[in-house]
């Protein structure tokens, strides 16, 4: 059974997965268009980080970043660092992590969830995942700028 729980982004197996994620982002997108976070940034106070594991084996991860002040009445979030291991791809792990993040955002009464992903073919599976789960394209948010290498998406909760 796959279990999703809060985790430490600096944990060795997670750090390795995040390092692979960053390497892939820089290999597929121009440096100025890479918005992925490393384990130190994912440990920030406005970010909640989860991993998916089965019998202790890391299968994937994802994070939710609060975009507004914690004291704001209207809260919005951003999905960060969605990634599955190569061996877990095609098993529905990304959908489980995404569903967990969205359920958490709803429980926190967030109004909208945003994300940024790439336009390259490499990111097509991610775009399909988000579209299947109700995300639609939107303008840049939270300080992002228009970028031909980025797709911005939102989901109203």
DSSP file (Angstrom, degrees, kcal/mol; ACC not computed):
  #  RESIDUE AA STRUCTURE BP1 BP2  ACC     N-H-->O    O-->H-N    N-H-->O    O-->H-N    TCO  KAPPA ALPHA  PHI   PSI    X-CA   Y-CA   Z-CA
    1    1 A X              0   0    0      0, 0.0    54,-0.5     0, 0.0     2,-0.4   0.000 360.0 360.0 360.0 138.5    0.0    0.0    0.0
    2    2 A X  E     -A   54   0A   0     52,-0.2     2,-0.4    53,-0.1    52,-0.2  -0.709 360.0-163.4 -87.0 130.6    1.3    3.5   -0.9
    3    3 A X  E     -A   53   0A   0     50,-3.2    50,-2.6    -2,-0.4     2,-0.5  -0.956   5.5-157.9-118.6 131.1    1.5    5.9    2.1
    4    4 A X  E     +A   52   0A   0     -2,-0.4     2,-0.3    48,-0.2    48,-0.2  -0.935  27.1 152.8-110.6 128.5    1.7    9.6    1.7
    5    5 A X  E     -A   51   0A   0     46,-2.0    46,-2.4    -2,-0.5    -2,-0.0  -0.977  50.4 -81.5-150.4 159.0    3.2   11.6    4.7
    6    6 A X  E     +A   50   0A   0     -2,-0.3     2,-0.3    44,-0.2    44,-0.3  -0.330  57.5 177.1 -55.9 144.8    5.1   14.7    5.7
    7    7 A X        -     0   0    0     42,-1.9     2,-0.6    -3,-0.0    42,-0.3  -0.934  35.2 -99.3-149.4 171.4    8.8   14.2    5.1
    8    8 A X    >   -     0   0    0     -2,-0.3     3,-1.9     1,-0.1     6,-0.2  -0.858  21.4-151.6 -98.0 117.1   12.1   15.9    5.3
    9    9 A X  T 3  S+     0   0    0     -2,-0.6     9,-0.2     1,-0.3    30,-0.1   0.707  95.9  59.1 -62.5 -18.1   13.4   17.1    1.9
   10   10 A X  T 3  S+     0   0    0     29,-0.2    -1,-0.3     4,-0.1    30,-0.1   0.482  73.2 121.5 -90.3  -1.3   17.0   16.7    3.0
   11   11 A X  S <> S-     0   0    0     -3,-1.9     4,-3.3     1,-0.1     3,-0.5  -0.388  77.0-114.4 -57.6 137.3   16.5   13.0    3.7
   12   12 A X  H  > S+     0   0    0      1,-0.3     4,-2.0     2,-0.2     5,-0.1   0.839 112.3  43.3 -51.2 -46.1   19.1   11.2    1.6
   13   13 A X  H  > S+     0   0    0      2,-0.2     4,-1.8     1,-0.2    -1,-0.3   0.878 117.9  46.6 -69.6 -34.1   16.8    9.3   -0.8
   14   14 A X  H  > S+     0   0    0     -3,-0.5     4,-2.8    -6,-0.2     5,-0.2   0.917 110.1  52.8 -70.6 -43.6   14.5   12.4   -1.1
   15   15 A X  H  X S+     0   0    0     -4,-3.3     4,-2.3     1,-0.2    -2,-0.2   0.887 108.7  51.1 -59.2 -39.0   17.5   14.7   -1.7
   16   16 A X  H  X S+     0   0    0     -4,-2.0     4,-2.3    -5,-0.3    -1,-0.2   0.923 110.5  48.0 -64.5 -43.5   18.7   12.4   -4.5
   17   17 A X  H  X S+     0   0    0     -4,-1.8     4,-2.2     1,-0.2    -2,-0.2   0.911 113.0  48.5 -63.1 -42.0   15.3   12.4   -6.2
   18   18 A X  H  X S+     0   0    0     -4,-2.8     4,-2.6     2,-0.2    -1,-0.2   0.864 109.5  52.6 -67.2 -35.1   15.2   16.2   -5.9
   19   19 A X  H  X S+     0   0    0     -4,-2.3     4,-2.4    -5,-0.2    -2,-0.2   0.902 109.9  48.3 -65.5 -40.8   18.7   16.5   -7.4
   20   20 A X  H  X S+     0   0    0     -4,-2.3     4,-2.5     2,-0.2    -2,-0.2   0.900 110.7  52.6 -62.9 -40.7   17.6   14.3  -10.3
   21   21 A X  H  X S+     0   0    0     -4,-2.2     4,-2.3     2,-0.2    -2,-0.2   0.947 110.9  45.5 -60.3 -50.0   14.5   16.5  -10.7
   22   22 A X  H  X S+     0   0    0     -4,-2.6     4,-2.4     1,-0.2     5,-0.2   0.904 111.7  52.4 -61.5 -42.0   16.7   19.7  -10.8
   23   23 A X  H  X S+     0   0    0     -4,-2.4     4,-1.5     1,-0.2    -1,-0.2   0.917 110.9  47.5 -61.3 -42.9   19.1   18.1  -13.3
   24   24 A X  H  X S+     0   0    0     -4,-2.5     4,-1.4     2,-0.2    -1,-0.2   0.883 109.9  53.4 -65.0 -38.2   16.2   17.2  -15.6
   25   25 A X  H  X S+     0   0    0     -4,-2.3     4,-1.7     1,-0.2     3,-0.3   0.928 111.8  44.1 -63.6 -44.1   14.8   20.7  -15.3
   26   26 A X  H  < S+     0   0    0     -4,-2.4    -1,-0.2     1,-0.2    -2,-0.2   0.759 112.4  53.9 -72.4 -23.8   18.1   22.3  -16.3
   27   27 A X  H  < S+     0   0    0     -4,-1.5    -1,-0.2    -5,-0.2    -2,-0.2   0.742 118.8  33.2 -78.9 -23.1   18.5   19.7  -19.1
   28   28 A X  H  < S+     0   0    0     -4,-1.4     2,-0.3    -3,-0.3    -2,-0.2   0.593 119.6  42.4-109.7 -13.7   15.1   20.4  -20.6
   29   29 A X  S  < S-     0   0    0     -4,-1.7    -1,-0.1    -5,-0.2     5,-0.1  -0.956  88.5 -96.3-134.0 150.3   14.6   24.2  -20.0
   30   30 A X    >   -     0   0    0     -2,-0.3     3,-2.4     1,-0.1     4,-0.3  -0.357  43.9-111.1 -60.1 147.3   16.7   27.3  -20.2
   31   31 A X  G >  S+     0   0    0      1,-0.3     3,-1.5     2,-0.2    -1,-0.1   0.848 117.1  56.8 -52.0 -40.8   18.2   28.2  -16.8
   32   32 A X  G 3  S+     0   0    0      1,-0.3    -1,-0.3     3,-0.0    -2,-0.1   0.607 106.2  52.0 -68.9 -10.0   16.0   31.3  -16.5
   33   33 A X  G <  S+     0   0    0     -3,-2.4     2,-0.6    -8,-0.1    -1,-0.3   0.311  83.0 104.1-107.4   6.1   12.9   29.2  -17.0
   34   34 A X    <   +     0   0    0     -3,-1.5   116,-0.0    -4,-0.3    -8,-0.0  -0.810  34.3 165.6 -92.9 121.0   13.7   26.6  -14.2
   35   35 A X        +     0   0    0     -2,-0.6    -1,-0.1    81,-0.1     2,-0.1   0.179  29.3 129.1-119.4  14.1   11.6   27.3  -11.1
   36   36 A X        -     0   0    0    -14,-0.1     2,-0.3   -15,-0.1    -2,-0.0  -0.382  51.6-131.7 -70.3 150.6   12.2   24.0   -9.3
   37   37 A X        -     0   0    0     -2,-0.1   -15,-0.1     1,-0.0     2,-0.1  -0.790   8.7-133.4-106.7 146.4   13.3   24.1   -5.7
   38   38 A X     >  -     0   0    0     -2,-0.3     4,-2.1     1,-0.1     5,-0.2  -0.329  40.3 -90.9 -86.2 178.0   16.1   22.3   -4.0
   39   39 A X  T  4 S+     0   0    0      1,-0.2     4,-0.5     2,-0.2   -30,-0.2   0.834 125.1  55.1 -63.3 -32.3   15.8   20.5   -0.6
   40   40 A X  T >4 S+     0   0    0      1,-0.2     3,-1.1     2,-0.2    -1,-0.2   0.941 110.2  44.8 -66.0 -45.7   16.8   23.6    1.3
   41   41 A X  G >4 S+     0   0    0      1,-0.3     3,-1.6     2,-0.2    -2,-0.2   0.860 108.5  58.0 -65.2 -35.3   14.1   25.8   -0.3
   42   42 A X  G 3< S+     0   0    0     -4,-2.1    -1,-0.3     1,-0.3    -2,-0.2   0.591  97.8  62.6 -72.5  -8.7   11.5   23.0    0.2
   43   43 A X  G <  S+     0   0    0     -3,-1.1    -1,-0.3    -4,-0.5    -2,-0.2   0.369  79.8 125.4 -92.7   3.3   12.2   23.2    4.0
   44   44 A X  S X  S-     0   0    0     -3,-1.6     3,-1.4     1,-0.1    -3,-0.0  -0.118  75.0-109.8 -63.9 161.2   11.0   26.8    4.2
   45   45 A X  T 3  S+     0   0    0      1,-0.3    -1,-0.1     3,-0.0    -3,-0.0   0.699 115.2  52.0 -68.8 -20.4    8.3   27.8    6.6
   46   46 A X  T 3  S+     0   0    0     20,-0.0    20,-2.9    19,-0.0     2,-0.4   0.335  98.5  82.0 -96.7   7.8    5.6   28.4    3.9
   47   47 A X  E <   - B   0  65A   0     -3,-1.4     2,-0.5    18,-0.2    18,-0.2  -0.940  57.3-162.2-120.4 133.4    6.1   25.0    2.3
   48   48 A X  E     - B   0  64A   0     16,-2.5    16,-2.4    -2,-0.4     2,-0.4  -0.961  17.3-161.2-109.8 130.0    4.6   21.6    3.3
   49   49 A X  E     - B   0  63A   0     -2,-0.5   -42,-1.9   -42,-0.3     2,-0.3  -0.926   9.9-178.9-120.6 134.5    6.4   18.7    1.8
   50   50 A X  E     -AB   6  62A   0     12,-2.8    12,-1.8    -2,-0.4     2,-0.3  -0.916  10.1-157.6-127.8 154.1    5.2   15.1    1.4
   51   51 A X  E     -AB   5  61A   0    -46,-2.4   -46,-2.0    -2,-0.3     2,-0.5  -0.941  14.0-136.8-124.9 155.9    6.6   11.9    0.0
   52   52 A X  E     +AB   4  60A   0      8,-2.6     7,-3.2    -2,-0.3     8,-1.4  -0.950  31.7 174.4-107.6 129.1    4.8    8.8   -1.2
   53   53 A X  E     -AB   3  58A   0    -50,-2.6   -50,-3.2    -2,-0.5     2,-0.4  -0.959  24.0-159.5-135.8 152.4    6.4    5.5    0.0
   54   54 A X  E >  S-AB   2  57A   0      3,-2.0     3,-2.1    -2,-0.3   -52,-0.2  -0.975  86.7 -16.7-132.6 118.7    5.6    1.8   -0.3
   55   55 A X  T 3  S-     0   0    0    -54,-0.5     3,-0.1    -2,-0.4    -1,-0.1   0.870 130.1 -53.9  52.0  39.2    7.2   -0.5    2.3
   56   56 A X  T 3  S+     0   0    0      1,-0.3     2,-0.4   -53,-0.1    -1,-0.3   0.245 108.9 128.0  84.1 -13.0    9.6    2.4    3.0
   57   57 A X  E <   -B   54   0A   0     -3,-2.1    -3,-2.0     1,-0.1     2,-0.3  -0.645  63.6-119.9 -82.1 129.3   10.7    2.8   -0.6
   58   58 A X  E     +B   53   0A   0     -2,-0.4    -5,-0.2    -5,-0.2     3,-0.1  -0.498  38.7 165.9 -68.2 128.1   10.4    6.3   -2.0
   59   59 A X  E     -     0   0A   0     -7,-3.2    26,-2.8     1,-0.4     2,-0.3   0.641  58.7 -35.5-113.4 -27.9    8.1    6.5   -5.0
   60   60 A X  E     -BC  52  84A   0     -8,-1.4    -8,-2.6    24,-0.3    -1,-0.4  -0.988  48.6-141.7-179.2 177.5    7.5   10.3   -5.3
   61   61 A X  E     +BC  51  83A   0     22,-2.7    22,-2.1    -2,-0.3     2,-0.3  -0.960  11.6 175.4-153.1 168.1    7.1   13.7   -3.7
   62   62 A X  E     -B   50   0A   0    -12,-1.8   -12,-2.8    -2,-0.3     2,-0.3  -0.947  11.8-150.9-170.9 159.2    5.3   16.9   -3.9
   63   63 A X  E     -BC  49  80A   0     17,-2.3    17,-2.2    -2,-0.3     2,-0.5  -0.944   8.7-144.7-139.8 158.7    4.9   20.2   -2.0
   64   64 A X  E     -BC  48  79A   0    -16,-2.4   -16,-2.5    -2,-0.3     2,-0.5  -0.990  16.6-162.2-125.6 120.7    2.4   22.9   -1.3
   65   65 A X  E     -BC  47  78A   0     13,-3.0    13,-2.3    -2,-0.5     2,-0.4  -0.896  18.2-130.6-106.1 128.4    3.6   26.5   -0.9
   66   66 A X  E     - C   0  77A   0    -20,-2.9    11,-0.2    -2,-0.5     4,-0.1  -0.650  18.6-169.5 -73.9 126.2    1.5   29.1    0.7
   67   67 A X        +     0   0    0      9,-3.0     2,-0.2    -2,-0.4    10,-0.2   0.602  64.3  53.0 -93.5 -13.3    1.4   32.2   -1.6
   68   68 A X  S    S-     0   0    0      8,-0.6     7,-0.1     1,-0.1     2,-0.1  -0.627 101.9 -73.6-115.4 172.4   -0.2   34.6    0.8
   69   69 A X    >   -     0   0    0     -2,-0.2     3,-2.0     1,-0.1    -1,-0.1  -0.406  42.4-122.7 -60.5 140.9    0.4   35.7    4.4
   70   70 A X  T 3  S+     0   0    0      1,-0.3    -1,-0.1    -4,-0.1     5,-0.0   0.732 114.9  52.2 -59.4 -18.7   -0.5   33.0    6.9
   71   71 A X  T 3  S+     0   0    0      3,-0.0    -1,-0.3     0, 0.0     2,-0.1   0.420  84.3 115.5 -97.2   0.2   -2.9   35.6    8.4
   72   72 A X    <   -     0   0    0     -3,-2.0     3,-0.1     1,-0.1    -4,-0.1  -0.384  63.3-141.6 -69.7 146.5   -4.6   36.5    5.1
   73   73 A X  S    S+     0   0    0      1,-0.2     2,-0.7    -2,-0.1    -1,-0.1   0.850  93.5  53.1 -77.9 -33.7   -8.3   35.6    4.9
   74   74 A X  S    S-     0   0    0     36,-0.1     2,-0.4    37,-0.0    -1,-0.2  -0.900  78.6-171.4-103.2 113.1   -8.0   34.5    1.2
   75   75 A X  E     - d   0 110A   0     -2,-0.7    36,-3.3    34,-0.5    37,-0.7  -0.850   8.3-178.1-110.1 141.3   -5.2   32.0    0.9
   76   76 A X  E     - d   0 112A   0     -2,-0.4    -9,-3.0    34,-0.2    -8,-0.6  -0.948   8.1-158.2-131.8 153.4   -3.8   30.5   -2.3
   77   77 A X  E     -Cd  66 113A   0     35,-2.2    37,-2.9    -2,-0.3     2,-0.4  -0.842   9.2-141.7-130.9 167.2   -1.2   27.9   -2.8
   78   78 A X  E     -Cd  65 114A   0    -13,-2.3   -13,-3.0    -2,-0.3     2,-0.4  -0.996  18.9-130.1-129.7 133.5    1.3   26.7   -5.4
   79   79 A X  E     -C   64   0A   0     35,-2.6    37,-0.5    -2,-0.4     2,-0.3  -0.690  34.2-178.1 -80.2 132.1    2.2   23.1   -6.1
   80   80 A X  E     +C   63   0A   0    -17,-2.2   -17,-2.3    -2,-0.4   -44,-0.1  -0.946  48.8   7.5-131.1 150.7    6.0   22.6   -6.2
   81   81 A X  E     +     0   0A   0     -2,-0.3     2,-0.5   -19,-0.2    -1,-0.1   0.786  62.9 176.4  54.6  41.4    8.4   19.7   -6.8
   82   82 A X  E     +     0   0A   0    -20,-0.1     2,-0.3    -3,-0.1   -20,-0.2  -0.664  19.3 150.1 -72.6 125.3    6.0   17.0   -8.1
   83   83 A X  E     -C   61   0A   0    -22,-2.1   -22,-2.7    -2,-0.5     2,-0.3  -0.971  31.4-160.6-159.0 140.1    8.2   14.1   -9.0
   84   84 A X  E     -C   60   0A   0     -2,-0.3   -24,-0.3   -24,-0.3     5,-0.1  -0.906  32.1-106.2-118.2 154.6    8.0   10.3   -9.2
   85   85 A X    >>  -     0   0    0    -26,-2.8     3,-1.0    -2,-0.3     4,-0.8  -0.372  33.4-111.3 -71.1 157.8   10.9    7.9   -9.3
   86   86 A X  G >4 S+     0   0    0      1,-0.3     3,-0.8     2,-0.2    -1,-0.1   0.890 118.8  52.6 -58.0 -39.9   11.6    6.2  -12.6
   87   87 A X  G 34 S+     0   0    0      1,-0.2    -1,-0.3     3,-0.0   -28,-0.1   0.699 109.0  50.4 -71.8 -17.9   10.4    2.9  -11.2
   88   88 A X  G X4>S+     0   0    0     -3,-1.0     3,-1.6   -29,-0.2     5,-0.6   0.538  80.1 119.2 -96.8  -7.4    7.1    4.3  -10.0
   89   89 A X  T <<5S+     0   0    0     -4,-0.8    -3,-0.0    -3,-0.8    -4,-0.0  -0.312  75.7  23.5 -63.9 140.3    6.1    6.0  -13.2
   90   90 A X  T 3 5S+     0   0    0      1,-0.0    -1,-0.2     0, 0.0    -2,-0.0   0.491  96.7  98.4  85.4   3.7    2.8    4.7  -14.6
   91   91 A X  T < 5S-     0   0    0     -3,-1.6    -2,-0.1     0, 0.0    -3,-0.0   0.379  99.4-106.4-104.0   3.1    1.6    3.5  -11.3
   92   92 A X  T  >5S+     0   0    0     -4,-0.1     4,-2.0     3,-0.0     5,-0.1   0.595  79.2 131.6  85.6  10.2   -0.6    6.4  -10.4
   93   93 A X  H  ><S+     0   0    0     -5,-0.6     4,-2.6     1,-0.2     5,-0.2   0.918  70.6  52.3 -63.3 -44.4    1.7    7.8   -7.8
   94   94 A X  H  > S+     0   0    0      1,-0.2     4,-2.8     2,-0.2    -1,-0.2   0.898 109.3  50.2 -60.4 -40.2    1.6   11.4   -9.1
   95   95 A X  H  > S+     0   0    0      2,-0.2     4,-2.7     1,-0.2    -1,-0.2   0.908 110.7  49.7 -64.4 -41.1   -2.2   11.3   -9.0
   96   96 A X  H  X S+     0   0    0     -4,-2.0     4,-2.2     2,-0.2    -2,-0.2   0.924 113.5  45.2 -63.2 -44.4   -2.1   10.1   -5.4
   97   97 A X  H  X S+     0   0    0     -4,-2.6     4,-2.5     2,-0.2    -2,-0.2   0.934 114.3  48.8 -65.3 -45.7    0.3   12.8   -4.4
   98   98 A X  H  X S+     0   0    0     -4,-2.8     4,-2.7    -5,-0.2     5,-0.2   0.928 111.3  49.6 -60.0 -45.7   -1.6   15.5   -6.3
   99   99 A X  H  X S+     0   0    0     -4,-2.7     4,-2.5     1,-0.2    -1,-0.2   0.901 110.5  51.0 -60.1 -41.5   -4.9   14.4   -4.7
  100  100 A X  H  X S+     0   0    0     -4,-2.2     4,-2.3     2,-0.2    -1,-0.2   0.927 111.2  47.7 -61.6 -45.8   -3.3   14.5   -1.3
  101  101 A X  H  X S+     0   0    0     -4,-2.5     4,-2.5     1,-0.2    -2,-0.2   0.921 113.0  47.9 -62.6 -44.5   -2.0   18.0   -1.9
  102  102 A X  H  X S+     0   0    0     -4,-2.7     4,-2.3     2,-0.2    -1,-0.2   0.888 110.5  51.6 -66.0 -38.6   -5.4   19.2   -3.1
  103  103 A X  H  X S+     0   0    0     -4,-2.5     4,-2.3    -5,-0.2    -1,-0.2   0.910 111.0  48.7 -62.6 -41.2   -7.2   17.6   -0.2
  104  104 A X  H  X S+     0   0    0     -4,-2.3     4,-1.4     2,-0.2    -2,-0.2   0.916 109.8  51.5 -64.4 -43.1   -4.8   19.4    2.2
  105  105 A X  H  <>S+     0   0    0     -4,-2.5     5,-2.6     1,-0.2    -2,-0.2   0.901 110.4  49.3 -61.1 -40.9   -5.4   22.7    0.4
  106  106 A X  H ><5S+     0   0    0     -4,-2.3     3,-1.7     1,-0.2    -1,-0.2   0.909 107.9  53.3 -64.4 -41.6   -9.1   22.3    0.7
  107  107 A X  H 3<5S+     0   0    0     -4,-2.3    -1,-0.2     1,-0.3    -2,-0.2   0.774 108.6  50.7 -65.9 -24.0   -8.8   21.5    4.4
  108  108 A X  T 3<5S-     0   0    0     -4,-1.4    -1,-0.3    -3,-0.2    -2,-0.2   0.367 116.5-118.3 -90.4   3.5   -6.8   24.7    4.8
  109  109 A X  T < 5 +     0   0    0     -3,-1.7   -34,-0.5     1,-0.2    -3,-0.2   0.842  48.7 173.6  61.6  37.0   -9.6   26.6    3.0
  110  110 A X  E   < -d   75   0A   0     -5,-2.6   -34,-0.2     1,-0.1    -1,-0.2  -0.510  26.1-151.2 -70.6 143.6   -7.4   27.7    0.1
  111  111 A X  E    S+     0   0A   0    -36,-3.3    46,-2.6     1,-0.3     2,-0.3   0.857  72.7   6.6 -84.0 -38.7   -9.3   29.5   -2.7
  112  112 A X  E     -dE  76 156A   0    -37,-0.7   -35,-2.2    44,-0.2     2,-0.4  -0.987  57.7-148.0-145.7 152.9   -7.0   28.5   -5.6
  113  113 A X  E     -dE  77 155A   0     42,-2.4    42,-2.3    -2,-0.3     2,-0.3  -0.984  20.9-170.2-120.9 134.3   -4.0   26.4   -6.3
  114  114 A X  E     +dE  78 154A   0    -37,-2.9   -35,-2.6    -2,-0.4     2,-0.3  -0.745   6.4 178.4-116.8 164.6   -1.5   27.4   -8.9
  115  115 A X  E     - E   0 153A   0     38,-1.9    38,-2.5    -2,-0.3     2,-0.4  -0.976  18.6-144.2-159.1 160.8    1.4   25.7  -10.6
  116  116 A X  E     + E   0 152A   0    -37,-0.5     2,-0.3    -2,-0.3    36,-0.2  -0.994  26.5 163.2-125.3 135.0    4.0   26.4  -13.3
  117  117 A X  E     - E   0 151A   0     34,-2.4    34,-3.3    -2,-0.4     2,-0.1  -0.883  36.9 -85.3-141.4 174.8    5.3   23.6  -15.6
  118  118 A X  E     - E   0 150A   0     -2,-0.3    32,-0.2    32,-0.2     9,-0.1  -0.342  13.5-142.5 -86.3 164.3    7.2   23.5  -18.8
  119  119 A X        +     0   0    0     30,-1.2    31,-0.1    -2,-0.1    -1,-0.1   0.603  69.1 105.7 -94.9 -16.1    6.1   23.8  -22.4
  120  120 A X  S >  S-     0   0    0     29,-0.3     3,-1.8     1,-0.1     4,-0.2  -0.179  87.1-107.9 -65.3 159.3    8.5   21.2  -23.8
  121  121 A X  G >  S+     0   0    0      1,-0.3     3,-2.0     2,-0.2     4,-0.4   0.820 116.2  70.7 -56.4 -32.8    7.3   17.7  -24.8
  122  122 A X  G 3  S+     0   0    0      1,-0.3     3,-0.4     2,-0.1    -1,-0.3   0.820  99.5  48.2 -53.1 -33.0    9.1   16.4  -21.7
  123  123 A X  G <> S+     0   0    0     -3,-1.8     4,-2.4     1,-0.2    -1,-0.3   0.405  80.6 101.2 -91.9   1.4    6.4   18.1  -19.5
  124  124 A X  H <> S+     0   0    0     -3,-2.0     4,-2.5    -4,-0.2     5,-0.2   0.891  79.8  52.3 -56.9 -43.3    3.4   16.8  -21.6
  125  125 A X  H  > S+     0   0    0     -4,-0.4     4,-2.3    -3,-0.4    -1,-0.2   0.904 110.5  49.0 -60.7 -38.1    2.6   14.0  -19.0
  126  126 A X  H  > S+     0   0    0     -3,-0.3     4,-2.5    -4,-0.2     5,-0.2   0.935 110.4  49.7 -65.2 -45.4    2.5   16.6  -16.2
  127  127 A X  H  X S+     0   0    0     -4,-2.4     4,-2.5     1,-0.2    -2,-0.2   0.904 111.3  49.8 -60.6 -40.3    0.3   18.9  -18.2
  128  128 A X  H  X S+     0   0    0     -4,-2.5     4,-2.8    -5,-0.2    -1,-0.2   0.913 109.5  52.1 -63.7 -42.3   -2.1   16.0  -18.9
  129  129 A X  H  X S+     0   0    0     -4,-2.3     4,-1.1     1,-0.2    -2,-0.2   0.940 112.9  43.9 -58.1 -48.9   -2.1   15.1  -15.2
  130  130 A X  H  <>S+     0   0    0     -4,-2.5     5,-2.5     1,-0.2     3,-0.3   0.903 113.6  50.0 -67.4 -40.5   -3.0   18.6  -14.2
  131  131 A X  H ><5S+     0   0    0     -4,-2.5     3,-1.8     1,-0.2    -1,-0.2   0.918 107.9  53.9 -63.3 -43.3   -5.6   19.0  -16.9
  132  132 A X  H 3<5S+     0   0    0     -4,-2.8    -1,-0.2     1,-0.3    -2,-0.2   0.782 107.6  53.3 -59.5 -26.7   -7.3   15.7  -16.0
  133  133 A X  T 3<5S-     0   0    0     -4,-1.1    -1,-0.3    -3,-0.3    -2,-0.2   0.178 128.9 -92.9 -99.9  17.4   -7.5   17.0  -12.4
  134  134 A X  T < 5S+     0   0    0     -3,-1.8    22,-0.3     1,-0.3    -3,-0.2   0.435  75.0 143.3  95.8   0.4   -9.3   20.2  -13.4
  135  135 A X      < -     0   0    0     -5,-2.5     2,-0.3    -6,-0.2    -1,-0.3  -0.476  27.3-168.1 -73.6 145.3   -6.4   22.7  -13.8
  136  136 A X  E     -F  154   0A   0     18,-2.4    18,-2.6    -2,-0.1     2,-0.0  -0.924  30.4 -90.9-128.9 156.8   -6.7   25.3  -16.5
  137  137 A X  E     +F  153   0A   0     -2,-0.3    16,-0.3    16,-0.2     2,-0.3  -0.346  49.9 170.7 -66.7 148.6   -4.2   27.6  -18.0
  138  138 A X        -     0   0    0     14,-2.4    14,-0.4     1,-0.0     3,-0.1  -0.906  37.3 -80.9-147.5 171.1   -3.9   31.1  -16.4
  139  139 A X        -     0   0    0     -2,-0.3    -1,-0.0     1,-0.2     6,-0.0  -0.258  67.5 -71.4 -69.6 167.1   -1.7   34.1  -16.5
  140  140 A X        -     0   0    0     12,-0.1     2,-0.3     3,-0.1    -1,-0.2  -0.241  58.6-164.6 -55.8 151.1    1.5   34.2  -14.6
  141  141 A X    >   +     0   0    0      1,-0.1     3,-2.6     4,-0.1    -1,-0.0  -0.860  52.4  20.4-133.8 164.8    1.0   34.5  -10.8
  142  142 A X  T 3  S-     0   0    0      1,-0.3    -1,-0.1    -2,-0.3     3,-0.1   0.778 132.9 -42.4  46.6  43.1    3.1   35.3   -7.7
  143  143 A X  T 3  S+     0   0    0      1,-0.3    -1,-0.3    -3,-0.1     2,-0.1   0.387  99.9 136.4  90.1  -6.2    5.9   37.2   -9.4
  144  144 A X    <   -     0   0    0     -3,-2.6    -1,-0.3     1,-0.0     2,-0.3  -0.408  43.5-142.1 -68.5 153.3    6.3   34.8  -12.4
  145  145 A X        -     0   0    0     -3,-0.1    -4,-0.1     1,-0.1    -1,-0.0  -0.824  31.3 -82.6-113.4 156.4    6.7   36.5  -15.8
  146  146 A X        +     0   0    0     -2,-0.3     2,-0.3    -6,-0.1    -1,-0.1  -0.330  56.6 174.7 -53.1 137.3    5.4   35.5  -19.1
  147  147 A X    >   -     0   0    0      3,-0.3     3,-2.0     1,-0.1    -3,-0.0  -0.956  38.1-141.1-152.8 125.7    7.8   32.9  -20.5
  148  148 A X  T 3  S+     0   0    0     -2,-0.3    -1,-0.1     1,-0.3    -2,-0.0   0.652 106.3  55.8 -65.3 -11.5    7.5   30.9  -23.7
  149  149 A X  T 3  S+     0   0    0    -31,-0.1   -30,-1.2   -30,-0.1     2,-0.4   0.387 100.4  73.6 -97.9   2.2    9.0   27.9  -21.7
  150  150 A X  E <   -E  118   0A   0     -3,-2.0     2,-0.4   -32,-0.2    -3,-0.3  -0.921  55.9-162.7-122.9 143.9    6.4   28.0  -19.0
  151  151 A X  E     -E  117   0A   0    -34,-3.3   -34,-2.4    -2,-0.4     2,-0.4  -0.992  15.8-154.8-116.5 129.2    2.7   27.0  -18.7
  152  152 A X  E     -E  116   0A   0     -2,-0.4   -14,-2.4   -14,-0.4     2,-0.3  -0.890  16.8-179.8-106.5 135.8    0.8   28.5  -15.8
  153  153 A X  E     -EF 115 137A   0    -38,-2.5   -38,-1.9    -2,-0.4     2,-0.3  -0.936   9.0-168.9-136.1 155.5   -2.2   26.7  -14.4
  154  154 A X  E     -EF 114 136A   0    -18,-2.6   -18,-2.4    -2,-0.3     2,-0.4  -0.973  10.1-159.2-142.3 157.2   -4.8   27.1  -11.7
  155  155 A X  E     -E  113   0A   0    -42,-2.3   -42,-2.4    -2,-0.3     2,-0.5  -0.983  16.8-142.1-135.8 123.7   -7.5   25.2  -10.0
  156  156 A X  E      E  112   0A   0     -2,-0.4   -44,-0.2   -22,-0.3   -45,-0.1  -0.744 360.0 360.0 -84.2 128.2  -10.3   27.0   -8.1
  157  157 A X              0   0    0    -46,-2.6   -45,-0.2    -2,-0.5    -1,-0.1   0.443 360.0 360.0 -94.9 360.0  -11.2   25.0   -5.0
